[in-house]
Amino acid sequence: MRLGSDHVRVRVPATSANLGPGFDALGLALAHHDEIEVRALGSTEVTVEVTGEGAGEVEVGEDHLVVRALRTALDRVGAPQVGVHLRCANAIPHGRGMGSSAAAVVAGVLAARMLVTEPEALDDAAVLALATEMEGHPDNAAPALLGGATIAWTTLGGPRATVLPVHDDVVPVLLVPTVRCATRTARGVLPAQVPHVDAAFTAGRAALLVQALCHRPELLLDATADRLHQDYRAHVMPDTWELVRALREAGQAAVVSGAGPTVLVLERASAGDAGARVRAEVLAGLGGDGAWRTLTPGVSATGAVAERV
């Protein structure tokens, strides 16, 4: 396959995975985006410019995650490798449970889609498969690619995902700390087995969460209760878990965003500024009102967008 373009742009959203009980399955696309620009070069040179989140920290050569994903996708469809000039304007915090690595992978694969002469060779199913292969699971990649709220699962034929229509009353609010937590650390503390009663409880709440997100936002507090993973992670992010616990006791549908340590609160637009008052009171009571940055991005309904320039 040949290259059909030498200049593309991709805009990809942050995501929050799990949403409480939907461990490794549910995810939500957030209107808080990274933007990348890729130019294919006639030489073998690779240059990476990063502004915003991750500047001065991430790899700026072949090991940059967007470049790795781009190369993997080009190989997969039999397209030639080229030199790359990559510009990344990053808004998604790194190591905070907001899907920064999934966004980078999806962005790289979509950039490859726009570079080749037959973009249909990298349709959404192929993009999700490649992103899952690189990420290990599809819960962040699916909403980053497709937008909205998604349910992702795996079959013998590969990962699959479906999009849920999020109710207009559902408003995601993120409380982002300055500290980070690596996904491998958060996953490493999970037990190999959990009590049957906890698994049954969480399965029921995950099913209820679909109803709450789509049709009954008043059920969000009950629907976001989890016994499968969050309790086990408490000791590696104690401030996060203390904030989740305090917000839930105050009636807020608070969960750990992805692997943490960001806290996601699913509020209701119809409640006005009541949620903001509750959050302020809870943070003040915990003495952490200056340690958390609040983001209110809204839901990204479209997911990633790629275009030839």
BATI-987681 format. One record per residue (C-alpha): residue number from 1; residue in three letters; x, z, y. Coordinates in Angstrom, 1 decimal, always signed. Example, Ala and Ser with C-alpha at 12.3 -4.5 7.8 and 13.67 -1.06 7.14 Angstrom:
# BATI-987681
@k->1 | r->ALA | c1->+12.3 | c3->+7.8 | c2->-4.5
@k->2 | r->SER | c1->+13.7 | c3->+7.1 | c2->-1.1
END
This chain:
# BATI-987681
@k->1 | r->MET | c1->+0.0 | c3->+0.0 | c2->+0.0
@k->2 | r->ARG | c1->+1.2 | c3->-0.9 | c2->+3.5
@k->3 | r->LEU | c1->+1.1 | c3->+1.0 | c2->+6.8
@k->4 | r->GLY | c1->-1.6 | c3->-0.2 | c2->+9.2
@k->5 | r->SER | c1->-0.8 | c3->+2.0 | c2->+12.1
@k->6 | r->ASP | c1->+2.1 | c3->+3.8 | c2->+13.6
@k->7 | r->HIS | c1->+0.4 | c3->+6.3 | c2->+15.9
@k->8 | r->VAL | c1->-2.4 | c3->+8.8 | c2->+15.0
@k->9 | r->ARG | c1->-3.9 | c3->+12.0 | c2->+16.3
@k->10 | r->VAL | c1->-5.6 | c3->+14.7 | c2->+14.3
@k->11 | r->ARG | c1->-7.7 | c3->+17.7 | c2->+15.5
@k->12 | r->VAL | c1->-8.3 | c3->+20.4 | c2->+12.9
@k->13 | r->PRO | c1->-10.1 | c3->+23.7 | c2->+13.1
@k->14 | r->ALA | c1->-9.2 | c3->+27.2 | c2->+12.2
@k->15 | r->THR | c1->-11.2 | c3->+28.7 | c2->+9.3
@k->16 | r->SER | c1->-12.2 | c3->+32.0 | c2->+7.9
@k->17 | r->ALA | c1->-12.4 | c3->+32.3 | c2->+4.2
@k->18 | r->ASN | c1->-14.3 | c3->+34.6 | c2->+1.8
@k->19 | r->LEU | c1->-16.8 | c3->+35.9 | c2->+4.5
@k->20 | r->GLY | c1->-16.8 | c3->+39.2 | c2->+2.5
@k->21 | r->PRO | c1->-18.2 | c3->+38.6 | c2->-1.0
@k->22 | r->GLY | c1->-17.6 | c3->+34.9 | c2->-1.2
@k->23 | r->PHE | c1->-14.0 | c3->+35.4 | c2->-2.5
@k->24 | r->ASP | c1->-12.1 | c3->+32.0 | c2->-2.9
@k->25 | r->ALA | c1->-15.4 | c3->+30.1 | c2->-2.5
@k->26 | r->LEU | c1->-17.0 | c3->+30.5 | c2->+0.9
@k->27 | r->GLY | c1->-15.5 | c3->+29.5 | c2->+4.2
@k->28 | r->LEU | c1->-16.4 | c3->+28.8 | c2->+7.8
@k->29 | r->ALA | c1->-14.9 | c3->+26.3 | c2->+10.2
@k->30 | r->LEU | c1->-14.2 | c3->+27.7 | c2->+13.7
@k->31 | r->ALA | c1->-14.1 | c3->+25.8 | c2->+16.9
@k->32 | r->HIS | c1->-10.5 | c3->+26.8 | c2->+17.6
@k->33 | r->HIS | c1->-8.2 | c3->+23.9 | c2->+16.9
@k->34 | r->ASP | c1->-4.7 | c3->+22.7 | c2->+16.3
@k->35 | r->GLU | c1->-3.9 | c3->+19.2 | c2->+17.6
@k->36 | r->ILE | c1->-1.2 | c3->+17.0 | c2->+16.1
@k->37 | r->GLU | c1->+0.2 | c3->+13.6 | c2->+17.0
@k->38 | r->VAL | c1->+2.2 | c3->+11.5 | c2->+14.5
@k->39 | r->ARG | c1->+4.3 | c3->+8.5 | c2->+15.3
@k->40 | r->ALA | c1->+5.8 | c3->+6.5 | c2->+12.4
@k->41 | r->LEU | c1->+9.4 | c3->+5.5 | c2->+13.1
@k->42 | r->GLY | c1->+11.4 | c3->+2.6 | c2->+11.8
@k->43 | r->SER | c1->+14.3 | c3->+4.9 | c2->+11.1
@k->44 | r->THR | c1->+14.6 | c3->+7.9 | c2->+8.7
@k->45 | r->GLU | c1->+14.6 | c3->+10.4 | c2->+11.6
@k->46 | r->VAL | c1->+12.2 | c3->+13.3 | c2->+11.5
@k->47 | r->THR | c1->+11.6 | c3->+15.3 | c2->+14.8
@k->48 | r->VAL | c1->+9.0 | c3->+18.0 | c2->+15.2
@k->49 | r->GLU | c1->+7.9 | c3->+19.4 | c2->+18.5
@k->50 | r->VAL | c1->+5.8 | c3->+22.6 | c2->+18.4
@k->51 | r->THR | c1->+4.0 | c3->+24.3 | c2->+21.3
@k->52 | r->GLY | c1->+1.7 | c3->+27.3 | c2->+21.1
@k->53 | r->GLU | c1->+1.4 | c3->+29.3 | c2->+18.0
@k->54 | r->GLY | c1->+4.5 | c3->+29.1 | c2->+15.7
@k->55 | r->ALA | c1->+6.7 | c3->+27.6 | c2->+18.4
@k->56 | r->GLY | c1->+10.3 | c3->+28.7 | c2->+17.7
@k->57 | r->GLU | c1->+9.3 | c3->+30.1 | c2->+14.3
@k->58 | r->VAL | c1->+8.2 | c3->+27.3 | c2->+12.0
@k->59 | r->GLU | c1->+10.4 | c3->+24.6 | c2->+10.4
@k->60 | r->VAL | c1->+11.0 | c3->+21.6 | c2->+12.6
@k->61 | r->GLY | c1->+12.2 | c3->+19.1 | c2->+10.1
@k->62 | r->GLU | c1->+11.2 | c3->+17.8 | c2->+6.6
@k->63 | r->ASP | c1->+10.1 | c3->+21.3 | c2->+5.6
@k->64 | r->HIS | c1->+7.4 | c3->+21.5 | c2->+8.3
@k->65 | r->LEU | c1->+4.1 | c3->+21.8 | c2->+6.5
@k->66 | r->VAL | c1->+2.4 | c3->+18.9 | c2->+8.2
@k->67 | r->VAL | c1->+5.4 | c3->+16.6 | c2->+7.4
@k->68 | r->ARG | c1->+5.3 | c3->+17.8 | c2->+3.7
@k->69 | r->ALA | c1->+1.6 | c3->+17.1 | c2->+3.5
@k->70 | r->LEU | c1->+2.0 | c3->+13.7 | c2->+5.1
@k->71 | r->ARG | c1->+4.7 | c3->+12.7 | c2->+2.7
@k->72 | r->THR | c1->+2.7 | c3->+14.0 | c2->-0.3
@k->73 | r->ALA | c1->-0.3 | c3->+11.9 | c2->+0.7
@k->74 | r->LEU | c1->+1.8 | c3->+8.7 | c2->+1.3
@k->75 | r->ASP | c1->+3.3 | c3->+9.1 | c2->-2.1
@k->76 | r->ARG | c1->+0.0 | c3->+9.6 | c2->-3.7
@k->77 | r->VAL | c1->-1.4 | c3->+6.3 | c2->-2.5
@k->78 | r->GLY | c1->+1.9 | c3->+4.4 | c2->-2.9
@k->79 | r->ALA | c1->+2.6 | c3->+3.9 | c2->+0.8
@k->80 | r->PRO | c1->+6.2 | c3->+3.7 | c2->+2.1
@k->81 | r->GLN | c1->+7.8 | c3->+6.8 | c2->+3.6
@k->82 | r->VAL | c1->+8.9 | c3->+6.5 | c2->+7.2
@k->83 | r->GLY | c1->+10.6 | c3->+8.4 | c2->+9.9
@k->84 | r->VAL | c1->+8.3 | c3->+10.7 | c2->+11.7
@k->85 | r->HIS | c1->+7.9 | c3->+12.1 | c2->+15.2
@k->86 | r->LEU | c1->+5.4 | c3->+14.9 | c2->+15.1
@k->87 | r->ARG | c1->+4.0 | c3->+16.8 | c2->+18.0
@k->88 | r->CYS | c1->+1.9 | c3->+20.0 | c2->+17.3
@k->89 | r->ALA | c1->-0.1 | c3->+21.8 | c2->+19.9
@k->90 | r->ASN | c1->-1.1 | c3->+24.9 | c2->+17.9
@k->91 | r->ALA | c1->-3.9 | c3->+27.3 | c2->+18.8
@k->92 | r->ILE | c1->-4.5 | c3->+28.8 | c2->+15.3
@k->93 | r->PRO | c1->-2.6 | c3->+32.1 | c2->+14.9
@k->94 | r->HIS | c1->-0.1 | c3->+32.2 | c2->+12.0
@k->95 | r->GLY | c1->-0.3 | c3->+34.8 | c2->+9.3
@k->96 | r->ARG | c1->-3.6 | c3->+36.2 | c2->+10.6
@k->97 | r->GLY | c1->-6.1 | c3->+35.0 | c2->+8.0
@k->98 | r->MET | c1->-7.4 | c3->+32.1 | c2->+10.1
@k->99 | r->GLY | c1->-6.3 | c3->+29.2 | c2->+7.9
@k->100 | r->SER | c1->-3.3 | c3->+28.0 | c2->+9.7
@k->101 | r->SER | c1->-1.6 | c3->+26.6 | c2->+6.6
@k->102 | r->ALA | c1->-4.7 | c3->+24.9 | c2->+5.4
@k->103 | r->ALA | c1->-5.1 | c3->+23.3 | c2->+8.8
@k->104 | r->ALA | c1->-1.6 | c3->+22.0 | c2->+8.7
@k->105 | r->VAL | c1->-2.0 | c3->+20.5 | c2->+5.2
@k->106 | r->VAL | c1->-5.4 | c3->+18.9 | c2->+6.1
@k->107 | r->ALA | c1->-3.9 | c3->+17.5 | c2->+9.3
@k->108 | r->GLY | c1->-0.9 | c3->+16.0 | c2->+7.4
@k->109 | r->VAL | c1->-3.1 | c3->+14.3 | c2->+4.8
@k->110 | r->LEU | c1->-5.5 | c3->+13.0 | c2->+7.4
@k->111 | r->ALA | c1->-2.6 | c3->+11.6 | c2->+9.4
@k->112 | r->ALA | c1->-1.6 | c3->+9.7 | c2->+6.3
@k->113 | r->ARG | c1->-5.1 | c3->+8.4 | c2->+5.9
@k->114 | r->MET | c1->-5.0 | c3->+7.0 | c2->+9.4
@k->115 | r->LEU | c1->-1.5 | c3->+5.4 | c2->+8.9
@k->116 | r->VAL | c1->-2.3 | c3->+3.4 | c2->+5.8
@k->117 | r->THR | c1->-4.1 | c3->+0.0 | c2->+5.6
@k->118 | r->GLU | c1->-6.7 | c3->+1.4 | c2->+3.2
@k->119 | r->PRO | c1->-7.9 | c3->+4.8 | c2->+4.5
@k->120 | r->GLU | c1->-10.6 | c3->+4.9 | c2->+1.8
@k->121 | r->ALA | c1->-7.8 | c3->+5.6 | c2->-0.7
@k->122 | r->LEU | c1->-7.7 | c3->+9.0 | c2->+0.9
@k->123 | r->ASP | c1->-11.4 | c3->+9.8 | c2->+1.1
@k->124 | r->ASP | c1->-12.6 | c3->+13.4 | c2->+1.6
@k->125 | r->ALA | c1->-12.5 | c3->+14.1 | c2->-2.2
@k->126 | r->ALA | c1->-8.9 | c3->+13.0 | c2->-2.3
@k->127 | r->VAL | c1->-8.0 | c3->+15.0 | c2->+0.8
@k->128 | r->LEU | c1->-9.6 | c3->+18.1 | c2->-0.6
@k->129 | r->ALA | c1->-7.8 | c3->+17.6 | c2->-3.9
@k->130 | r->LEU | c1->-4.4 | c3->+17.2 | c2->-2.3
@k->131 | r->ALA | c1->-5.0 | c3->+20.1 | c2->+0.1
@k->132 | r->THR | c1->-6.0 | c3->+22.4 | c2->-2.8
@k->133 | r->GLU | c1->-3.0 | c3->+21.3 | c2->-4.8
@k->134 | r->MET | c1->-0.8 | c3->+22.4 | c2->-1.9
@k->135 | r->GLU | c1->-2.7 | c3->+25.5 | c2->-1.0
@k->136 | r->GLY | c1->-3.7 | c3->+26.8 | c2->-4.4
@k->137 | r->HIS | c1->-7.4 | c3->+27.1 | c2->-3.7
@k->138 | r->PRO | c1->-10.0 | c3->+25.2 | c2->-1.6
@k->139 | r->ASP | c1->-11.7 | c3->+27.9 | c2->+0.4
@k->140 | r->ASN | c1->-9.9 | c3->+27.2 | c2->+3.7
@k->141 | r->ALA | c1->-9.3 | c3->+23.5 | c2->+3.1
@k->142 | r->ALA | c1->-12.9 | c3->+22.7 | c2->+2.6
@k->143 | r->PRO | c1->-14.3 | c3->+24.0 | c2->+6.0
@k->144 | r->ALA | c1->-11.2 | c3->+22.7 | c2->+7.8
@k->145 | r->LEU | c1->-12.0 | c3->+19.2 | c2->+6.4
@k->146 | r->LEU | c1->-15.8 | c3->+19.2 | c2->+6.4
@k->147 | r->GLY | c1->-16.8 | c3->+21.6 | c2->+9.1
@k->148 | r->GLY | c1->-19.6 | c3->+24.2 | c2->+9.1
@k->149 | r->ALA | c1->-19.9 | c3->+26.7 | c2->+6.3
@k->150 | r->THR | c1->-18.8 | c3->+25.5 | c2->+2.9
@k->151 | r->ILE | c1->-19.0 | c3->+26.5 | c2->-0.7
@k->152 | r->ALA | c1->-16.0 | c3->+25.3 | c2->-2.7
@k->153 | r->TRP | c1->-15.5 | c3->+25.4 | c2->-6.4
@k->154 | r->THR | c1->-13.2 | c3->+23.8 | c2->-9.0
@k->155 | r->THR | c1->-14.1 | c3->+21.6 | c2->-12.0
@k->156 | r->LEU | c1->-12.1 | c3->+19.8 | c2->-14.7
@k->157 | r->GLY | c1->-12.3 | c3->+16.8 | c2->-12.3
@k->158 | r->GLY | c1->-10.8 | c3->+18.8 | c2->-9.4
@k->159 | r->PRO | c1->-12.1 | c3->+20.8 | c2->-6.4
@k->160 | r->ARG | c1->-15.5 | c3->+20.2 | c2->-5.0
@k->161 | r->ALA | c1->-17.3 | c3->+21.4 | c2->-1.8
@k->162 | r->THR | c1->-20.6 | c3->+21.3 | c2->-0.2
@k->163 | r->VAL | c1->-21.6 | c3->+22.1 | c2->+3.4
@k->164 | r->LEU | c1->-24.2 | c3->+24.7 | c2->+4.4
@k->165 | r->PRO | c1->-26.3 | c3->+24.3 | c2->+7.6
@k->166 | r->VAL | c1->-25.3 | c3->+27.4 | c2->+9.6
@k->167 | r->HIS | c1->-28.3 | c3->+29.0 | c2->+11.5
@k->168 | r->ASP | c1->-28.0 | c3->+28.7 | c2->+15.3
@k->169 | r->ASP | c1->-28.3 | c3->+32.4 | c2->+15.6
@k->170 | r->VAL | c1->-25.0 | c3->+33.0 | c2->+13.7
@k->171 | r->VAL | c1->-22.0 | c3->+33.6 | c2->+16.1
@k->172 | r->PRO | c1->-18.5 | c3->+34.2 | c2->+14.7
@k->173 | r->VAL | c1->-16.4 | c3->+36.7 | c2->+16.6
@k->174 | r->LEU | c1->-12.8 | c3->+37.3 | c2->+15.7
@k->175 | r->LEU | c1->-10.6 | c3->+40.3 | c2->+16.4
@k->176 | r->VAL | c1->-7.0 | c3->+39.2 | c2->+16.1
@k->177 | r->PRO | c1->-4.2 | c3->+41.8 | c2->+15.9
@k->178 | r->THR | c1->-0.6 | c3->+41.3 | c2->+16.9
@k->179 | r->VAL | c1->+0.6 | c3->+42.1 | c2->+13.4
@k->180 | r->ARG | c1->+0.7 | c3->+39.6 | c2->+10.5
@k->181 | r->CYS | c1->+0.1 | c3->+39.7 | c2->+6.8
@k->182 | r->ALA | c1->+1.3 | c3->+37.1 | c2->+4.4
@k->183 | r->THR | c1->-1.4 | c3->+35.7 | c2->+2.0
@k->184 | r->ARG | c1->+0.9 | c3->+36.3 | c2->-1.0
@k->185 | r->THR | c1->+1.1 | c3->+40.0 | c2->+0.0
@k->186 | r->ALA | c1->-2.7 | c3->+40.4 | c2->+0.3
@k->187 | r->ARG | c1->-3.3 | c3->+38.6 | c2->-2.9
@k->188 | r->GLY | c1->-0.5 | c3->+40.4 | c2->-4.7
@k->189 | r->VAL | c1->-2.4 | c3->+43.8 | c2->-4.5
@k->190 | r->LEU | c1->-5.5 | c3->+42.5 | c2->-6.2
@k->191 | r->PRO | c1->-6.1 | c3->+43.8 | c2->-9.8
@k->192 | r->ALA | c1->-6.3 | c3->+41.5 | c2->-12.8
@k->193 | r->GLN | c1->-9.7 | c3->+43.1 | c2->-13.7
@k->194 | r->VAL | c1->-12.5 | c3->+44.7 | c2->-11.7
@k->195 | r->PRO | c1->-15.4 | c3->+46.9 | c2->-12.9
@k->196 | r->HIS | c1->-18.4 | c3->+44.9 | c2->-14.1
@k->197 | r->VAL | c1->-20.7 | c3->+46.7 | c2->-11.7
@k->198 | r->ASP | c1->-18.6 | c3->+45.7 | c2->-8.8
@k->199 | r->ALA | c1->-18.5 | c3->+42.1 | c2->-9.9
@k->200 | r->ALA | c1->-22.3 | c3->+42.0 | c2->-10.3
@k->201 | r->PHE | c1->-22.8 | c3->+43.6 | c2->-6.9
@k->202 | r->THR | c1->-20.5 | c3->+41.1 | c2->-5.2
@k->203 | r->ALA | c1->-22.1 | c3->+38.1 | c2->-6.9
@k->204 | r->GLY | c1->-25.5 | c3->+39.2 | c2->-5.7
@k->205 | r->ARG | c1->-24.3 | c3->+39.6 | c2->-2.1
@k->206 | r->ALA | c1->-22.5 | c3->+36.2 | c2->-2.2
@k->207 | r->ALA | c1->-25.8 | c3->+34.6 | c2->-3.2
@k->208 | r->LEU | c1->-27.6 | c3->+36.6 | c2->-0.4
@k->209 | r->LEU | c1->-24.9 | c3->+35.5 | c2->+2.1
@k->210 | r->VAL | c1->-25.9 | c3->+31.8 | c2->+1.6
@k->211 | r->GLN | c1->-29.5 | c3->+32.7 | c2->+2.6
@k->212 | r->ALA | c1->-28.3 | c3->+34.8 | c2->+5.5
@k->213 | r->LEU | c1->-26.0 | c3->+32.1 | c2->+6.9
@k->214 | r->CYS | c1->-28.6 | c3->+29.3 | c2->+6.6
@k->215 | r->HIS | c1->-32.0 | c3->+31.0 | c2->+7.2
@k->216 | r->ARG | c1->-32.0 | c3->+34.8 | c2->+7.6
@k->217 | r->PRO | c1->-29.2 | c3->+36.0 | c2->+9.9
@k->218 | r->GLU | c1->-30.9 | c3->+39.4 | c2->+10.1
@k->219 | r->LEU | c1->-29.6 | c3->+39.9 | c2->+6.5
@k->220 | r->LEU | c1->-25.9 | c3->+39.4 | c2->+7.4
@k->221 | r->LEU | c1->-24.9 | c3->+43.1 | c2->+7.3
@k->222 | r->ASP | c1->-26.1 | c3->+43.5 | c2->+3.7
@k->223 | r->ALA | c1->-25.0 | c3->+40.0 | c2->+2.7
@k->224 | r->THR | c1->-21.4 | c3->+40.5 | c2->+3.8
@k->225 | r->ALA | c1->-20.9 | c3->+43.7 | c2->+1.7
@k->226 | r->ASP | c1->-18.0 | c3->+43.2 | c2->-0.8
@k->227 | r->ARG | c1->-16.5 | c3->+45.2 | c2->-3.7
@k->228 | r->LEU | c1->-14.3 | c3->+42.5 | c2->-5.2
@k->229 | r->HIS | c1->-11.2 | c3->+42.3 | c2->-2.9
@k->230 | r->GLN | c1->-11.3 | c3->+44.0 | c2->+0.5
@k->231 | r->ASP | c1->-11.0 | c3->+47.6 | c2->-0.7
@k->232 | r->TYR | c1->-7.9 | c3->+46.8 | c2->-2.8
@k->233 | r->ARG | c1->-6.2 | c3->+45.3 | c2->+0.3
@k->234 | r->ALA | c1->-6.9 | c3->+48.3 | c2->+2.5
@k->235 | r->HIS | c1->-3.5 | c3->+49.9 | c2->+2.1
@k->236 | r->VAL | c1->-1.6 | c3->+46.7 | c2->+3.2
@k->237 | r->MET | c1->-3.7 | c3->+46.4 | c2->+6.4
@k->238 | r->PRO | c1->-5.0 | c3->+49.9 | c2->+7.1
@k->239 | r->ASP | c1->-5.9 | c3->+49.2 | c2->+10.7
@k->240 | r->THR | c1->-7.9 | c3->+46.2 | c2->+9.7
@k->241 | r->TRP | c1->-9.8 | c3->+48.0 | c2->+7.1
@k->242 | r->GLU | c1->-10.5 | c3->+51.0 | c2->+9.4
@k->243 | r->LEU | c1->-11.9 | c3->+48.6 | c2->+12.0
@k->244 | r->VAL | c1->-14.1 | c3->+46.8 | c2->+9.4
@k->245 | r->ARG | c1->-15.4 | c3->+50.1 | c2->+8.1
@k->246 | r->ALA | c1->-16.2 | c3->+51.4 | c2->+11.6
@k->247 | r->LEU | c1->-17.9 | c3->+48.2 | c2->+12.7
@k->248 | r->ARG | c1->-20.0 | c3->+48.1 | c2->+9.6
@k->249 | r->GLU | c1->-21.0 | c3->+51.7 | c2->+10.1
@k->250 | r->ALA | c1->-22.1 | c3->+50.7 | c2->+13.6
@k->251 | r->GLY | c1->-24.3 | c3->+47.9 | c2->+12.2
@k->252 | r->GLN | c1->-21.9 | c3->+45.0 | c2->+12.6
@k->253 | r->ALA | c1->-21.5 | c3->+42.4 | c2->+9.8
@k->254 | r->ALA | c1->-17.7 | c3->+42.8 | c2->+9.8
@k->255 | r->VAL | c1->-15.3 | c3->+41.5 | c2->+7.1
@k->256 | r->VAL | c1->-11.6 | c3->+40.7 | c2->+6.6
@k->257 | r->SER | c1->-11.0 | c3->+37.1 | c2->+7.7
@k->258 | r->GLY | c1->-9.4 | c3->+35.4 | c2->+4.8
@k->259 | r->ALA | c1->-6.4 | c3->+37.4 | c2->+3.6
@k->260 | r->GLY | c1->-6.4 | c3->+39.2 | c2->+6.9
@k->261 | r->PRO | c1->-5.4 | c3->+41.0 | c2->+9.0
@k->262 | r->THR | c1->-7.9 | c3->+39.4 | c2->+11.5
@k->263 | r->VAL | c1->-11.4 | c3->+40.9 | c2->+11.4
@k->264 | r->LEU | c1->-14.4 | c3->+38.5 | c2->+11.5
@k->265 | r->VAL | c1->-17.8 | c3->+39.7 | c2->+12.8
@k->266 | r->LEU | c1->-20.8 | c3->+37.5 | c2->+12.2
@k->267 | r->GLU | c1->-23.0 | c3->+38.4 | c2->+15.1
@k->268 | r->ARG | c1->-26.4 | c3->+37.1 | c2->+16.2
@k->269 | r->ALA | c1->-26.9 | c3->+35.2 | c2->+19.4
@k->270 | r->SER | c1->-30.3 | c3->+36.7 | c2->+19.8
@k->271 | r->ALA | c1->-28.7 | c3->+40.1 | c2->+20.2
@k->272 | r->GLY | c1->-27.2 | c3->+39.2 | c2->+23.5
@k->273 | r->ASP | c1->-24.2 | c3->+41.3 | c2->+24.6
@k->274 | r->ALA | c1->-25.2 | c3->+44.2 | c2->+22.3
@k->275 | r->GLY | c1->-22.4 | c3->+43.3 | c2->+19.8
@k->276 | r->ALA | c1->-19.8 | c3->+43.2 | c2->+22.5
@k->277 | r->ARG | c1->-20.8 | c3->+46.7 | c2->+23.6
@k->278 | r->VAL | c1->-20.6 | c3->+48.0 | c2->+20.0
@k->279 | r->ARG | c1->-17.2 | c3->+46.4 | c2->+19.5
@k->280 | r->ALA | c1->-15.9 | c3->+47.9 | c2->+22.7
@k->281 | r->GLU | c1->-17.1 | c3->+51.4 | c2->+21.7
@k->282 | r->VAL | c1->-15.7 | c3->+51.2 | c2->+18.2
@k->283 | r->LEU | c1->-12.3 | c3->+50.0 | c2->+19.4
@k->284 | r->ALA | c1->-12.2 | c3->+52.6 | c2->+22.1
@k->285 | r->GLY | c1->-13.1 | c3->+55.3 | c2->+19.5
@k->286 | r->LEU | c1->-10.3 | c3->+54.1 | c2->+17.2
@k->287 | r->GLY | c1->-7.8 | c3->+54.0 | c2->+20.1
@k->288 | r->GLY | c1->-7.1 | c3->+50.3 | c2->+19.4
@k->289 | r->ASP | c1->-8.9 | c3->+48.5 | c2->+22.2
@k->290 | r->GLY | c1->-5.6 | c3->+47.0 | c2->+23.5
@k->291 | r->ALA | c1->-4.3 | c3->+46.0 | c2->+20.1
@k->292 | r->TRP | c1->-6.9 | c3->+43.3 | c2->+19.3
@k->293 | r->ARG | c1->-7.5 | c3->+40.0 | c2->+20.9
@k->294 | r->THR | c1->-11.1 | c3->+38.8 | c2->+20.9
@k->295 | r->LEU | c1->-12.0 | c3->+35.2 | c2->+20.2
@k->296 | r->THR | c1->-15.5 | c3->+33.7 | c2->+20.2
@k->297 | r->PRO | c1->-14.9 | c3->+30.1 | c2->+19.2
@k->298 | r->GLY | c1->-18.3 | c3->+29.1 | c2->+17.7
@k->299 | r->VAL | c1->-18.7 | c3->+27.2 | c2->+14.5
@k->300 | r->SER | c1->-17.0 | c3->+23.8 | c2->+14.2
@k->301 | r->ALA | c1->-19.7 | c3->+21.6 | c2->+12.9
@k->302 | r->THR | c1->-17.6 | c3->+18.5 | c2->+12.4
@k->303 | r->GLY | c1->-14.4 | c3->+19.8 | c2->+10.9
@k->304 | r->ALA | c1->-11.2 | c3->+17.8 | c2->+11.3
@k->305 | r->VAL | c1->-11.2 | c3->+14.6 | c2->+13.3
@k->306 | r->ALA | c1->-8.5 | c3->+11.9 | c2->+12.9
@k->307 | r->GLU | c1->-8.0 | c3->+8.7 | c2->+14.9
@k->308 | r->ARG | c1->-5.6 | c3->+5.8 | c2->+15.3
@k->309 | r->VAL | c1->-4.1 | c3->+5.6 | c2->+18.8
END
